[in-house]
């Protein structure tokens, strides 16, 4: 009984952390020295230590040992950099909290995923209500504006197809559509899995699925569309030609997404990225695109850093130093657009390359490959959650560079432990269903 009660408390705190990611450190006149979302994850760690439920997974020990070796032993100058020390401390505590939770309550993992799905459903439902209020009154019903003192507007419709031009881009409880997409995608994967596979492990009410899918599409975000395409690819890769329904539905989804991308300004991001890459290779820069410049500028800084650091990287949280050091060696001052994403590189893949070198990036990719469940063990029971986590990780790492994000840490933990459970004889799980409320 005590374990169940503790689990529910820690689960609800972590779900609240997901919901409050876009709320910063100031809510209803109460300010914290760190973001509320981060604070709640630390509270979970404290509860684990006090209750004796804290666990230190061996996998996390090896990861932290690698970071220490690469950051402080191979690059000893980082020992005197307070930004590196504080980031390492924060990352360690946040990782311990999330990994310990998933490790200790691994038998409750499916309940946690279902609870997460419920949370996302209600946030998605609220986001559709937001859009309705905006269309009827022109008012941006943004909770952060009401309780945090910030000023956030509904997403600009510059990326919305012309025939849907009256719609704003959906942001939910986040600060921008892409950030909202990170929260939605795990639930999108589960919903699409139920729609496209007869043997989907988790059973959900159809209205949950359609509300979440609609909310995701209305972000008009490249991140969201890429997440949907990635989900469809993983779900249907083994069943594509076995069921004509899968073929028809997947063709429709892919066609609709491609149209949505290129009928809107989202498609221009592809074109701008291609053009800018070609221009930079020719030592010129004419295309003006914030997204494309953020990706290309940070990637070129990471590559330059590799050459200067003998391909071993410069250490944890040092990309910002690399950016300041090399950006104006690569680009003219007038070409640099707002020094975009200089703190976290805009992509975990780019940031790992910059901070941990080519060896670090290859190691990270190999871990993602290694812990993917194939057809071994109890894969029918755990493969669905393992792939859901992998899709979320790939999406996050492509367009977010923050190691300390709860989405990144929690789904890395789920990805690892579903693999472990899959390879442990005797693990069983029943189909779960969300009851109508």
HELIX and SHEET records of a PDB file:
HELIX    1   1 UNK A    2  UNK A   19  1                                  18    
HELIX    2   2 UNK A   21  UNK A   23  5                                   3    
HELIX    3   3 UNK A   36  UNK A   51  1                                  16    
HELIX    4   4 UNK A   58  UNK A   68  1                                  11    
HELIX    5   5 UNK A   69  UNK A   73  3                                   5    
HELIX    6   6 UNK A   76  UNK A   80  5                                   5    
HELIX    7   7 UNK A   82  UNK A  104  1                                  23    
HELIX    8   8 UNK A  106  UNK A  108  5                                   3    
HELIX    9   9 UNK A  109  UNK A  137  1                                  29    
HELIX   10  10 UNK A  143  UNK A  147  1                                   5    
HELIX   11  11 UNK A  157  UNK A  159  5                                   3    
HELIX   12  12 UNK A  162  UNK A  164  5                                   3    
HELIX   13  13 UNK A  177  UNK A  196  1                                  20    
HELIX   14  14 UNK A  206  UNK A  217  1                                  12    
HELIX   15  15 UNK A  222  UNK A  236  1                                  15    
HELIX   16  16 UNK A  244  UNK A  262  1                                  19    
HELIX   17  17 UNK A  266  UNK A  281  1                                  16    
HELIX   18  18 UNK A  290  UNK A  308  1                                  19    
HELIX   19  19 UNK A  319  UNK A  330  1                                  12    
HELIX   20  20 UNK A  333  UNK A  335  5                                   3    
HELIX   21  21 UNK A  348  UNK A  370  1                                  23    
HELIX   22  22 UNK A  379  UNK A  399  1                                  21    
HELIX   23  23 UNK A  406  UNK A  422  1                                  17    
SHEET    1   A 2 UNK A  26  UNK A  27  0                                        
SHEET    2   A 2 UNK A  30  UNK A  31 -1                                        
END                                                                             
